[in-house]
Amino acid sequence: MGIFDFVKAAGRALGIGGGEPPKSEDLVTELSGLGLGADGMQIEVDGDTVKVKGTAASQEEKEKIVLALGNVEGVAKVEEEISASDGAGEATFYTVKSGDTLSAISKAHYGSPNKYMGIFEANKPMLSDPDKIYPGQVLRIPDQD
């Protein structure tokens, strides 16, 4: 089981407002809307903590599910019990700071700012534009291939 911390006041507002925790149904809808494996995922909200259990098709999908749930306004923590069928290694998670760009994050993690598209691709469909990241957002930083 993994426990991941997020910035409660940052993230996508699901129409609840005021930093209130989202409802389980809203989170299932969010995952489905992103095309992530919401089918068979059990999602429970306990205050500002989201607990999710189930099976993901891959390690990448597992990580994206955790990030999609955690990067919602009102969520401070995600506790996951998700198994991944491919056994791939885990990516690094990085919390965006004020002034960060994907190029700067790429330079810090890979030694080159030109590899930012790898980070962008690793965070789709949660990211729709490489220039639209925000402080407090948590991103997947995959190992370099």
N, CA, C and O atoms as a GROMACS GRO file, in nm:
protein
  580
    1MET      N    1   0.085  -0.118   0.000
    1MET     CA    2   0.000   0.000   0.000
    1MET      C    3   0.089   0.124   0.000
    1MET      O    4   0.190   0.129   0.070
    2GLY      N    5   0.050   0.222  -0.078
    2GLY     CA    6   0.122   0.347  -0.083
    2GLY      C    7   0.036   0.460  -0.029
    2GLY      O    8  -0.086   0.462  -0.046
    3ILE      N    9   0.103   0.554   0.035
    3ILE     CA   10   0.035   0.674   0.085
    3ILE      C   11   0.107   0.792   0.023
    3ILE      O   12   0.228   0.806   0.035
    4PHE      N   13   0.030   0.878  -0.044
    4PHE     CA   14   0.086   0.991  -0.116
    4PHE      C   15   0.023   1.120  -0.066
    4PHE      O   16  -0.099   1.128  -0.049
    5ASP      N   17   0.106   1.221  -0.043
    5ASP     CA   18   0.059   1.351   0.004
    5ASP      C   19   0.043   1.448  -0.112
    5ASP      O   20   0.122   1.446  -0.207
    6PHE      N   21  -0.058   1.532  -0.103
    6PHE     CA   22  -0.088   1.631  -0.205
    6PHE      C   23  -0.118   1.764  -0.136
    6PHE      O   24  -0.139   1.768  -0.015
    7VAL      N   25  -0.119   1.871  -0.212
    7VAL     CA   26  -0.154   2.003  -0.160
    7VAL      C   27  -0.305   2.016  -0.168
    7VAL      O   28  -0.362   2.024  -0.277
    8LYS      N   29  -0.369   2.019  -0.053
    8LYS     CA   30  -0.516   2.017  -0.045
    8LYS      C   31  -0.581   2.134  -0.119
    8LYS      O   32  -0.686   2.118  -0.181
    9ALA      N   33  -0.518   2.251  -0.112
    9ALA     CA   34  -0.578   2.370  -0.170
    9ALA      C   35  -0.551   2.382  -0.320
    9ALA      O   36  -0.610   2.465  -0.388
   10ALA      N   37  -0.460   2.297  -0.373
   10ALA     CA   38  -0.429   2.300  -0.516
   10ALA      C   39  -0.506   2.188  -0.584
   10ALA      O   40  -0.548   2.091  -0.521
   11GLY      N   41  -0.523   2.203  -0.711
   11GLY     CA   42  -0.584   2.094  -0.786
   11GLY      C   43  -0.707   2.135  -0.862
   11GLY      O   44  -0.756   2.248  -0.852
   12ARG      N   45  -0.755   2.041  -0.935
   12ARG     CA   46  -0.872   2.061  -1.018
   12ARG      C   47  -0.997   2.064  -0.930
   12ARG      O   48  -1.022   1.972  -0.853
   13ALA      N   49  -1.074   2.171  -0.944
   13ALA     CA   50  -1.200   2.182  -0.871
   13ALA      C   51  -1.306   2.101  -0.945
   13ALA      O   52  -1.324   2.116  -1.066
   14LEU      N   53  -1.375   2.016  -0.872
   14LEU     CA   54  -1.479   1.934  -0.935
   14LEU      C   55  -1.617   1.992  -0.912
   14LEU      O   56  -1.717   1.920  -0.916
   15GLY      N   57  -1.622   2.122  -0.890
   15GLY     CA   58  -1.751   2.188  -0.874
   15GLY      C   59  -1.802   2.189  -0.732
   15GLY      O   60  -1.915   2.231  -0.706
   16ILE      N   61  -1.720   2.142  -0.638
   16ILE     CA   62  -1.762   2.137  -0.499
   16ILE      C   63  -1.741   2.273  -0.434
   16ILE      O   64  -1.828   2.324  -0.363
   17GLY      N   65  -1.623   2.332  -0.460
   17GLY     CA   66  -1.591   2.466  -0.411
   17GLY      C   67  -1.546   2.470  -0.267
   17GLY      O   68  -1.578   2.381  -0.188
   18GLY      N   69  -1.472   2.573  -0.235
   18GLY     CA   70  -1.428   2.597  -0.098
   18GLY      C   71  -1.330   2.495  -0.044
   18GLY      O   72  -1.313   2.487   0.078
   19GLY      N   73  -1.266   2.418  -0.128
   19GLY     CA   74  -1.169   2.320  -0.080
   19GLY      C   75  -1.230   2.200  -0.009
   19GLY      O   76  -1.160   2.124   0.057
   20GLU      N   77  -1.362   2.185  -0.024
   20GLU     CA   78  -1.429   2.070   0.038
   20GLU      C   79  -1.385   1.941  -0.030
   20GLU      O   80  -1.360   1.939  -0.150
   21PRO      N   81  -1.375   1.833   0.046
   21PRO     CA   82  -1.339   1.705  -0.016
   21PRO      C   83  -1.445   1.664  -0.118
   21PRO      O   84  -1.564   1.686  -0.098
   22PRO      N   85  -1.400   1.604  -0.227
   22PRO     CA   86  -1.496   1.557  -0.328
   22PRO      C   87  -1.568   1.432  -0.279
   22PRO      O   88  -1.528   1.370  -0.181
   23LYS      N   89  -1.674   1.398  -0.349
   23LYS     CA   90  -1.747   1.274  -0.319
   23LYS      C   91  -1.688   1.162  -0.404
   23LYS      O   92  -1.630   1.186  -0.509
   24SER      N   93  -1.704   1.038  -0.357
   24SER     CA   94  -1.653   0.922  -0.430
   24SER      C   95  -1.703   0.919  -0.574
   24SER      O   96  -1.626   0.890  -0.666
   25GLU      N   97  -1.831   0.950  -0.594
   25GLU     CA   98  -1.889   0.948  -0.728
   25GLU      C   99  -1.820   1.048  -0.820
   25GLU      O  100  -1.798   1.020  -0.938
   26ASP      N  101  -1.786   1.166  -0.763
   26ASP     CA  102  -1.719   1.269  -0.842
   26ASP      C  103  -1.581   1.220  -0.887
   26ASP      O  104  -1.538   1.248  -0.999
   27LEU      N  105  -1.514   1.147  -0.800
   27LEU     CA  106  -1.381   1.097  -0.833
   27LEU      C  107  -1.387   0.986  -0.937
   27LEU      O  108  -1.301   0.978  -1.025
   28VAL      N  109  -1.487   0.901  -0.929
   28VAL     CA  110  -1.506   0.797  -1.031
   28VAL      C  111  -1.532   0.864  -1.166
   28VAL      O  112  -1.477   0.822  -1.268
   29THR      N  113  -1.615   0.966  -1.167
   29THR     CA  114  -1.645   1.041  -1.290
   29THR      C  115  -1.518   1.106  -1.345
   29THR      O  116  -1.496   1.106  -1.466
   30GLU      N  117  -1.435   1.161  -1.256
   30GLU     CA  118  -1.308   1.223  -1.297
   30GLU      C  119  -1.218   1.119  -1.364
   30GLU      O  120  -1.163   1.146  -1.471
   31LEU      N  121  -1.202   1.003  -1.303
   31LEU     CA  122  -1.118   0.898  -1.362
   31LEU      C  123  -1.173   0.853  -1.497
   31LEU      O  124  -1.098   0.839  -1.594
   32SER      N  125  -1.302   0.832  -1.503
   32SER     CA  126  -1.365   0.789  -1.628
   32SER      C  127  -1.346   0.893  -1.738
   32SER      O  128  -1.316   0.859  -1.852
   33GLY      N  129  -1.362   1.020  -1.701
   33GLY     CA  130  -1.345   1.128  -1.797
   33GLY      C  131  -1.204   1.137  -1.852
   33GLY      O  132  -1.184   1.182  -1.965
   34LEU      N  133  -1.106   1.094  -1.774
   34LEU     CA  134  -0.967   1.095  -1.818
   34LEU      C  135  -0.930   0.966  -1.890
   34LEU      O  136  -0.818   0.951  -1.939
   35GLY      N  137  -1.024   0.873  -1.896
   35GLY     CA  138  -0.996   0.746  -1.963
   35GLY      C  139  -0.910   0.652  -1.881
   35GLY      O  140  -0.846   0.562  -1.935
   36LEU      N  141  -0.910   0.673  -1.750
   36LEU     CA  142  -0.832   0.587  -1.661
   36LEU      C  143  -0.923   0.479  -1.603
   36LEU      O  144  -1.043   0.500  -1.589
   37GLY      N  145  -0.866   0.365  -1.569
   37GLY     CA  146  -0.939   0.247  -1.526
   37GLY      C  147  -1.025   0.263  -1.402
   37GLY      O  148  -0.990   0.211  -1.296
   38ALA      N  149  -1.135   0.335  -1.414
   38ALA     CA  150  -1.225   0.352  -1.300
   38ALA      C  151  -1.307   0.226  -1.274
   38ALA      O  152  -1.353   0.204  -1.162
   39ASP      N  153  -1.325   0.144  -1.378
   39ASP     CA  154  -1.403   0.021  -1.362
   39ASP      C  155  -1.335  -0.070  -1.261
   39ASP      O  156  -1.217  -0.102  -1.275
   40GLY      N  157  -1.409  -0.110  -1.163
   40GLY     CA  158  -1.355  -0.201  -1.062
   40GLY      C  159  -1.275  -0.133  -0.952
   40GLY      O  160  -1.234  -0.200  -0.857
   41MET      N  161  -1.251  -0.002  -0.961
   41MET     CA  162  -1.181   0.069  -0.854
   41MET      C  163  -1.280   0.103  -0.744
   41MET      O  164  -1.388   0.156  -0.771
   42GLN      N  165  -1.243   0.072  -0.623
   42GLN     CA  166  -1.324   0.109  -0.507
   42GLN      C  167  -1.264   0.237  -0.450
   42GLN      O  168  -1.149   0.238  -0.408
   43ILE      N  169  -1.342   0.343  -0.448
   43ILE     CA  170  -1.294   0.472  -0.401
   43ILE      C  171  -1.378   0.515  -0.282
   43ILE      O  172  -1.501   0.517  -0.288
   44GLU      N  173  -1.308   0.549  -0.174
   44GLU     CA  174  -1.374   0.594  -0.052
   44GLU      C  175  -1.309   0.726  -0.009
   44GLU      O  176  -1.186   0.739  -0.014
   45VAL      N  177  -1.390   0.821   0.032
   45VAL     CA  178  -1.339   0.949   0.080
   45VAL      C  179  -1.359   0.955   0.231
   45VAL      O  180  -1.470   0.936   0.281
   46ASP      N  181  -1.251   0.981   0.303
   46ASP     CA  182  -1.253   0.993   0.448
   46ASP      C  183  -1.192   1.127   0.485
   46ASP      O  184  -1.070   1.137   0.500
   47GLY      N  185  -1.274   1.230   0.499
   47GLY     CA  186  -1.223   1.365   0.522
   47GLY      C  187  -1.150   1.412   0.397
   47GLY      O  188  -1.209   1.416   0.289
   48ASP      N  189  -1.021   1.448   0.411
   48ASP     CA  190  -0.944   1.492   0.295
   48ASP      C  191  -0.853   1.381   0.241
   48ASP      O  192  -0.760   1.407   0.164
   49THR      N  193  -0.881   1.257   0.283
   49THR     CA  194  -0.805   1.141   0.237
   49THR      C  195  -0.892   1.055   0.145
   49THR      O  196  -1.007   1.025   0.175
   50VAL      N  197  -0.834   1.017   0.032
   50VAL     CA  198  -0.901   0.928  -0.063
   50VAL      C  199  -0.834   0.792  -0.053
   50VAL      O  200  -0.712   0.781  -0.060
   51LYS      N  201  -0.915   0.688  -0.037
   51LYS     CA  202  -0.865   0.551  -0.032
   51LYS      C  203  -0.915   0.481  -0.157
   51LYS      O  204  -1.034   0.481  -0.186
   52VAL      N  205  -0.821   0.420  -0.231
   52VAL     CA  206  -0.857   0.354  -0.356
   52VAL      C  207  -0.797   0.214  -0.360
   52VAL      O  208  -0.681   0.193  -0.324
   53LYS      N  209  -0.879   0.119  -0.404
   53LYS     CA  210  -0.838  -0.021  -0.414
   53LYS      C  211  -0.879  -0.075  -0.549
   53LYS      O  212  -0.981  -0.033  -0.604
   54GLY      N  213  -0.801  -0.167  -0.602
   54GLY     CA  214  -0.837  -0.231  -0.728
   54GLY      C  215  -0.716  -0.280  -0.802
   54GLY      O  216  -0.607  -0.294  -0.746
   55THR      N  217  -0.736  -0.307  -0.931
   55THR     CA  218  -0.630  -0.356  -1.017
   55THR      C  219  -0.620  -0.266  -1.139
   55THR      O  220  -0.721  -0.236  -1.204
   56ALA      N  221  -0.498  -0.222  -1.171
   56ALA     CA  222  -0.473  -0.139  -1.288
   56ALA      C  223  -0.406  -0.224  -1.396
   56ALA      O  224  -0.341  -0.324  -1.366
   57ALA      N  225  -0.423  -0.183  -1.519
   57ALA     CA  226  -0.364  -0.256  -1.631
   57ALA      C  227  -0.212  -0.248  -1.633
   57ALA      O  228  -0.146  -0.336  -1.687
   58SER      N  229  -0.156  -0.141  -1.574
   58SER     CA  230  -0.011  -0.121  -1.575
   58SER      C  231   0.031  -0.033  -1.458
   58SER      O  232  -0.052   0.031  -1.393
   59GLN      N  233   0.161  -0.032  -1.431
   59GLN     CA  234   0.216   0.057  -1.328
   59GLN      C  235   0.189   0.202  -1.365
   59GLN      O  236   0.156   0.284  -1.279
   60GLU      N  237   0.203   0.234  -1.493
   60GLU     CA  238   0.177   0.371  -1.540
   60GLU      C  239   0.033   0.412  -1.510
   60GLU      O  240   0.009   0.521  -1.460
   61GLU      N  241  -0.064   0.324  -1.541
   61GLU     CA  242  -0.204   0.356  -1.513
   61GLU      C  243  -0.228   0.370  -1.363
   61GLU      O  244  -0.302   0.459  -1.321
   62LYS      N  245  -0.167   0.285  -1.283
   62LYS     CA  246  -0.179   0.294  -1.138
   62LYS      C  247  -0.134   0.431  -1.090
   62LYS      O  248  -0.203   0.497  -1.012
   63GLU      N  249  -0.017   0.476  -1.136
   63GLU     CA  250   0.036   0.606  -1.094
   63GLU      C  251  -0.053   0.720  -1.142
   63GLU      O  252  -0.072   0.818  -1.069
   64LYS      N  253  -0.106   0.709  -1.262
   64LYS     CA  254  -0.195   0.814  -1.314
   64LYS      C  255  -0.324   0.820  -1.234
   64LYS      O  256  -0.379   0.929  -1.213
   65ILE      N  257  -0.374   0.706  -1.190
   65ILE     CA  258  -0.495   0.705  -1.107
   65ILE      C  259  -0.468   0.778  -0.976
   65ILE      O  260  -0.549   0.860  -0.933
   66VAL      N  261  -0.355   0.748  -0.913
   66VAL     CA  262  -0.319   0.814  -0.787
   66VAL      C  263  -0.308   0.964  -0.809
   66VAL      O  264  -0.362   1.042  -0.730
   67LEU      N  265  -0.240   1.006  -0.916
   67LEU     CA  266  -0.224   1.149  -0.943
   67LEU      C  267  -0.355   1.218  -0.978
   67LEU      O  268  -0.381   1.329  -0.933
   68ALA      N  269  -0.439   1.150  -1.057
   68ALA     CA  270  -0.567   1.210  -1.094
   68ALA      C  271  -0.653   1.232  -0.970
   68ALA      O  272  -0.722   1.334  -0.960
   69LEU      N  273  -0.650   1.139  -0.876
   69LEU     CA  274  -0.728   1.154  -0.753
   69LEU      C  275  -0.667   1.258  -0.660
   69LEU      O  276  -0.740   1.337  -0.600
   70GLY      N  277  -0.535   1.260  -0.649
   70GLY     CA  278  -0.468   1.352  -0.557
   70GLY      C  279  -0.466   1.495  -0.605
   70GLY      O  280  -0.465   1.588  -0.524
   71ASN      N  281  -0.464   1.515  -0.736
   71ASN     CA  282  -0.461   1.650  -0.792
   71ASN      C  283  -0.602   1.706  -0.809
   71ASN      O  284  -0.632   1.770  -0.910
   72VAL      N  285  -0.686   1.680  -0.711
   72VAL     CA  286  -0.821   1.734  -0.705
   72VAL      C  287  -0.827   1.823  -0.581
   72VAL      O  288  -0.780   1.786  -0.474
   73GLU      N  289  -0.886   1.940  -0.597
   73GLU     CA  290  -0.899   2.033  -0.485
   73GLU      C  291  -0.973   1.966  -0.370
   73GLU      O  292  -1.077   1.903  -0.390
   74GLY      N  293  -0.919   1.978  -0.248
   74GLY     CA  294  -0.981   1.920  -0.130
   74GLY      C  295  -0.920   1.788  -0.089
   74GLY      O  296  -0.953   1.735   0.017
   75VAL      N  297  -0.830   1.732  -0.171
   75VAL     CA  298  -0.765   1.605  -0.140
   75VAL      C  299  -0.623   1.633  -0.091
   75VAL      O  300  -0.544   1.696  -0.160
   76ALA      N  301  -0.592   1.585   0.030
   76ALA     CA  302  -0.459   1.604   0.087
   76ALA      C  303  -0.376   1.476   0.084
   76ALA      O  304  -0.254   1.482   0.094
   77LYS      N  305  -0.443   1.361   0.072
   77LYS     CA  306  -0.371   1.234   0.079
   77LYS      C  307  -0.446   1.129   0.000
   77LYS      O  308  -0.569   1.126  -0.002
   78VAL      N  309  -0.370   1.042  -0.066
   78VAL     CA  310  -0.427   0.926  -0.135
   78VAL      C  311  -0.360   0.802  -0.079
   78VAL      O  312  -0.238   0.789  -0.083
   79GLU      N  313  -0.442   0.712  -0.028
   79GLU     CA  314  -0.395   0.581   0.018
   79GLU      C  315  -0.438   0.480  -0.088
   79GLU      O  316  -0.557   0.465  -0.115
   80GLU      N  317  -0.340   0.413  -0.147
   80GLU     CA  318  -0.377   0.320  -0.254
   80GLU      C  319  -0.338   0.177  -0.222
   80GLU      O  320  -0.234   0.149  -0.163
   81GLU      N  321  -0.425   0.089  -0.264
   81GLU     CA  322  -0.401  -0.055  -0.263
   81GLU      C  323  -0.438  -0.103  -0.403
   81GLU      O  324  -0.536  -0.175  -0.423
   82ILE      N  325  -0.356  -0.060  -0.499
   82ILE     CA  326  -0.380  -0.094  -0.639
   82ILE      C  327  -0.268  -0.186  -0.685
   82ILE      O  328  -0.150  -0.155  -0.670
   83SER      N  329  -0.306  -0.299  -0.740
   83SER     CA  330  -0.205  -0.387  -0.798
   83SER      C  331  -0.196  -0.356  -0.948
   83SER      O  332  -0.295  -0.324  -1.014
   84ALA      N  333  -0.074  -0.368  -0.999
   84ALA     CA  334  -0.050  -0.345  -1.142
   84ALA      C  335  -0.002  -0.475  -1.203
   84ALA      O  336   0.085  -0.542  -1.149
   85SER      N  337  -0.059  -0.510  -1.317
   85SER     CA  338  -0.031  -0.641  -1.376
   85SER      C  339   0.101  -0.649  -1.451
   85SER      O  340   0.147  -0.759  -1.480
   86ASP      N  341   0.164  -0.535  -1.484
   86ASP     CA  342   0.286  -0.543  -1.565
   86ASP      C  343   0.415  -0.548  -1.486
   86ASP      O  344   0.520  -0.580  -1.543
   87GLY      N  345   0.413  -0.517  -1.357
   87GLY     CA  346   0.532  -0.525  -1.274
   87GLY      C  347   0.642  -0.426  -1.311
   87GLY      O  348   0.757  -0.446  -1.272
   88ALA      N  349   0.610  -0.320  -1.384
   88ALA     CA  350   0.709  -0.219  -1.421
   88ALA      C  351   0.753  -0.140  -1.299
   88ALA      O  352   0.684  -0.138  -1.197
   89GLY      N  353   0.868  -0.075  -1.308
   89GLY     CA  354   0.921   0.006  -1.199
   89GLY      C  355   0.840   0.133  -1.179
   89GLY      O  356   0.769   0.179  -1.268
   90GLU      N  357   0.853   0.188  -1.060
   90GLU     CA  358   0.778   0.309  -1.026
   90GLU      C  359   0.847   0.434  -1.078
   90GLU      O  360   0.970   0.442  -1.081
   91ALA      N  361   0.767   0.531  -1.118
   91ALA     CA  362   0.817   0.662  -1.158
   91ALA      C  363   0.836   0.746  -1.030
   91ALA      O  364   0.782   0.712  -0.924
   92THR      N  365   0.910   0.853  -1.042
   92THR     CA  366   0.926   0.950  -0.934
   92THR      C  367   0.809   1.047  -0.940
   92THR      O  368   0.764   1.083  -1.049
   93PHE      N  369   0.759   1.090  -0.825
   93PHE     CA  370   0.657   1.194  -0.821
   93PHE      C  371   0.724   1.325  -0.781
   93PHE      O  372   0.812   1.326  -0.694
   94TYR      N  373   0.684   1.434  -0.844
   94TYR     CA  374   0.742   1.565  -0.820
   94TYR      C  375   0.631   1.667  -0.800
   94TYR      O  376   0.536   1.672  -0.879
   95THR      N  377   0.641   1.748  -0.695
   95THR     CA  378   0.544   1.853  -0.668
   95THR      C  379   0.593   1.984  -0.729
   95THR      O  380   0.701   2.032  -0.694
   96VAL      N  381   0.514   2.040  -0.818
   96VAL     CA  382   0.549   2.163  -0.889
   96VAL      C  383   0.558   2.279  -0.790
   96VAL      O  384   0.472   2.296  -0.703
   97LYS      N  385   0.665   2.358  -0.806
   97LYS     CA  386   0.685   2.478  -0.723
   97LYS      C  387   0.659   2.602  -0.809
   97LYS      O  388   0.662   2.595  -0.932
   98SER      N  389   0.634   2.713  -0.744
   98SER     CA  390   0.613   2.839  -0.814
   98SER      C  391   0.733   2.868  -0.904
   98SER      O  392   0.848   2.859  -0.859
   99GLY      N  393   0.707   2.903  -1.028
   99GLY     CA  394   0.813   2.935  -1.123
   99GLY      C  395   0.863   2.815  -1.203
   99GLY      O  396   0.939   2.833  -1.298
  100ASP      N  397   0.822   2.694  -1.167
  100ASP     CA  398   0.864   2.574  -1.241
  100ASP      C  399   0.805   2.573  -1.382
  100ASP      O  400   0.695   2.624  -1.406
  101THR      N  401   0.879   2.515  -1.473
  101THR     CA  402   0.832   2.482  -1.607
  101THR      C  403   0.868   2.336  -1.631
  101THR      O  404   0.952   2.280  -1.560
  102LEU      N  405   0.806   2.273  -1.728
  102LEU     CA  406   0.844   2.135  -1.758
  102LEU      C  407   0.988   2.128  -1.804
  102LEU      O  408   1.057   2.029  -1.777
  103SER      N  409   1.037   2.232  -1.873
  103SER     CA  410   1.177   2.234  -1.915
  103SER      C  411   1.271   2.236  -1.795
  103SER      O  412   1.371   2.165  -1.793
  104ALA      N  413   1.239   2.318  -1.696
  104ALA     CA  414   1.323   2.326  -1.576
  104ALA      C  415   1.320   2.194  -1.498
  104ALA      O  416   1.422   2.149  -1.447
  105ILE      N  417   1.202   2.134  -1.490
  105ILE     CA  418   1.189   2.006  -1.420
  105ILE      C  419   1.269   1.900  -1.496
  105ILE      O  420   1.336   1.816  -1.435
  106SER      N  421   1.261   1.902  -1.629
  106SER     CA  422   1.335   1.809  -1.713
  106SER      C  423   1.485   1.825  -1.692
  106SER      O  424   1.558   1.726  -1.680
  107LYS      N  425   1.532   1.949  -1.687
  107LYS     CA  426   1.676   1.974  -1.666
  107LYS      C  427   1.720   1.920  -1.530
  107LYS      O  428   1.826   1.859  -1.519
  108ALA      N  429   1.638   1.941  -1.426
  108ALA     CA  430   1.673   1.895  -1.292
  108ALA      C  431   1.676   1.742  -1.283
  108ALA      O  432   1.760   1.686  -1.213
  109HIS      N  433   1.584   1.675  -1.352
  109HIS     CA  434   1.573   1.529  -1.341
  109HIS      C  435   1.654   1.453  -1.445
  109HIS      O  436   1.706   1.345  -1.418
  110TYR      N  437   1.664   1.509  -1.565
  110TYR     CA  438   1.729   1.438  -1.675
  110TYR      C  439   1.859   1.502  -1.722
  110TYR      O  440   1.933   1.443  -1.801
  111GLY      N  441   1.889   1.623  -1.672
  111GLY     CA  442   2.010   1.693  -1.715
  111GLY      C  443   1.993   1.771  -1.844
  111GLY      O  444   2.089   1.832  -1.891
  112SER      N  445   1.874   1.770  -1.902
  112SER     CA  446   1.848   1.842  -2.026
  112SER      C  447   1.707   1.899  -2.025
  112SER      O  448   1.611   1.827  -1.996
  113PRO      N  449   1.693   2.027  -2.057
  113PRO     CA  450   1.559   2.086  -2.063
  113PRO      C  451   1.480   2.037  -2.183
  113PRO      O  452   1.357   2.050  -2.187
  114ASN      N  453   1.548   1.981  -2.281
  114ASN     CA  454   1.483   1.940  -2.406
  114ASN      C  455   1.403   1.810  -2.393
  114ASN      O  456   1.337   1.770  -2.488
  115LYS      N  457   1.407   1.745  -2.278
  115LYS     CA  458   1.334   1.620  -2.260
  115LYS      C  459   1.200   1.641  -2.189
  115LYS      O  460   1.141   1.546  -2.138
  116TYR      N  461   1.154   1.765  -2.186
  116TYR     CA  462   1.030   1.799  -2.116
  116TYR      C  463   0.907   1.728  -2.174
  116TYR      O  464   0.811   1.702  -2.102
  117MET      N  465   0.911   1.698  -2.305
  117MET     CA  466   0.794   1.632  -2.366
  117MET      C  467   0.773   1.492  -2.308
  117MET      O  468   0.661   1.442  -2.307
  118GLY      N  469   0.880   1.428  -2.262
  118GLY     CA  470   0.866   1.297  -2.196
  118GLY      C  471   0.784   1.309  -2.069
  118GLY      O  472   0.703   1.222  -2.039
  119ILE      N  473   0.806   1.417  -1.994
  119ILE     CA  474   0.728   1.441  -1.872
  119ILE      C  475   0.584   1.474  -1.908
  119ILE      O  476   0.490   1.426  -1.845
  120PHE      N  477   0.568   1.558  -2.010
  120PHE     CA  478   0.433   1.592  -2.056
  120PHE      C  479   0.356   1.466  -2.096
  120PHE      O  480   0.242   1.446  -2.053
  121GLU      N  481   0.416   1.382  -2.178
  121GLU     CA  482   0.351   1.259  -2.225
  121GLU      C  483   0.319   1.166  -2.108
  121GLU      O  484   0.216   1.099  -2.109
  122ALA      N  485   0.407   1.161  -2.009
  122ALA     CA  486   0.387   1.074  -1.894
  122ALA      C  487   0.271   1.119  -1.807
  122ALA      O  488   0.222   1.042  -1.724
  123ASN      N  489   0.227   1.242  -1.824
  123ASN     CA  490   0.119   1.296  -1.741
  123ASN      C  491  -0.009   1.322  -1.819
  123ASN      O  492  -0.102   1.384  -1.767
  124LYS      N  493  -0.015   1.275  -1.942
  124LYS     CA  494  -0.140   1.282  -2.016
  124LYS      C  495  -0.230   1.171  -1.965
  124LYS      O  496  -0.178   1.065  -1.933
  125PRO      N  497  -0.356   1.186  -1.955
  125PRO     CA  498  -0.442   1.295  -2.002
  125PRO      C  499  -0.463   1.404  -1.897
  125PRO      O  500  -0.541   1.497  -1.921
  126MET      N  501  -0.396   1.396  -1.782
  126MET     CA  502  -0.417   1.499  -1.680
  126MET      C  503  -0.365   1.635  -1.728
  126MET      O  504  -0.421   1.739  -1.694
  127LEU      N  505  -0.257   1.635  -1.808
  127LEU     CA  506  -0.207   1.758  -1.868
  127LEU      C  507  -0.254   1.764  -2.013
  127LEU      O  508  -0.247   1.665  -2.086
  128SER      N  509  -0.302   1.880  -2.052
  128SER     CA  510  -0.346   1.898  -2.190
  128SER      C  511  -0.252   1.990  -2.268
  128SER      O  512  -0.261   2.001  -2.390
  129ASP      N  513  -0.162   2.058  -2.196
  129ASP     CA  514  -0.070   2.154  -2.258
  129ASP      C  515   0.056   2.158  -2.173
  129ASP      O  516   0.046   2.169  -2.050
  130PRO      N  517   0.175   2.149  -2.233
  130PRO     CA  518   0.298   2.150  -2.154
  130PRO      C  519   0.322   2.281  -2.079
  130PRO      O  520   0.403   2.285  -1.986
  131ASP      N  521   0.253   2.386  -2.116
  131ASP     CA  522   0.270   2.515  -2.049
  131ASP      C  523   0.170   2.536  -1.936
  131ASP      O  524   0.173   2.640  -1.870
  132LYS      N  525   0.082   2.440  -1.912
  132LYS     CA  526  -0.022   2.457  -1.811
  132LYS      C  527   0.000   2.363  -1.693
  132LYS      O  528  -0.068   2.261  -1.677
  133ILE      N  529   0.098   2.400  -1.609
  133ILE     CA  530   0.119   2.332  -1.482
  133ILE      C  531   0.103   2.437  -1.374
  133ILE      O  532   0.113   2.557  -1.402
  134TYR      N  533   0.080   2.396  -1.250
  134TYR     CA  534   0.056   2.493  -1.144
  134TYR      C  535   0.123   2.447  -1.015
  134TYR      O  536   0.141   2.327  -0.993
  135PRO      N  537   0.160   2.543  -0.930
  135PRO     CA  538   0.223   2.508  -0.801
  135PRO      C  539   0.132   2.417  -0.719
  135PRO      O  540   0.012   2.440  -0.708
  136GLY      N  541   0.191   2.314  -0.663
  136GLY     CA  542   0.117   2.218  -0.583
  136GLY      C  543   0.076   2.095  -0.661
  136GLY      O  544   0.043   1.992  -0.601
  137GLN      N  545   0.076   2.103  -0.792
  137GLN     CA  546   0.041   1.989  -0.876
  137GLN      C  547   0.152   1.884  -0.864
  137GLN      O  548   0.270   1.918  -0.858
  138VAL      N  549   0.113   1.758  -0.862
  138VAL     CA  550   0.209   1.649  -0.855
  138VAL      C  551   0.215   1.583  -0.992
  138VAL      O  552   0.113   1.550  -1.052
  139LEU      N  553   0.339   1.563  -1.041
  139LEU     CA  554   0.361   1.505  -1.173
  139LEU      C  555   0.439   1.375  -1.163
  139LEU      O  556   0.516   1.354  -1.069
  140ARG      N  557   0.419   1.287  -1.261
  140ARG     CA  558   0.500   1.166  -1.278
  140ARG      C  559   0.626   1.202  -1.353
  140ARG      O  560   0.620   1.271  -1.455
  141ILE      N  561   0.741   1.158  -1.303
  141ILE     CA  562   0.867   1.175  -1.374
  141ILE      C  563   0.920   1.035  -1.401
  141ILE      O  564   0.983   0.975  -1.313
  142PRO      N  565   0.897   0.982  -1.522
  142PRO     CA  566   0.940   0.846  -1.550
  142PRO      C  567   1.092   0.837  -1.564
  142PRO      O  568   1.159   0.937  -1.591
  143ASP      N  569   1.145   0.718  -1.546
  143ASP     CA  570   1.287   0.696  -1.572
  143ASP      C  571   1.313   0.723  -1.718
  143ASP      O  572   1.226   0.703  -1.803
  144GLN      N  573   1.434   0.769  -1.748
  144GLN     CA  574   1.472   0.788  -1.889
  144GLN      C  575   1.491   0.653  -1.955
  144GLN      O  576   1.544   0.560  -1.894
  145ASP      N  577   1.449   0.643  -2.076
  145ASP     CA  578   1.471   0.520  -2.152
  145ASP      C  579   1.598   0.530  -2.233
  145ASP      O  580   1.633   0.435  -2.304
   0.00000   0.00000   0.00000
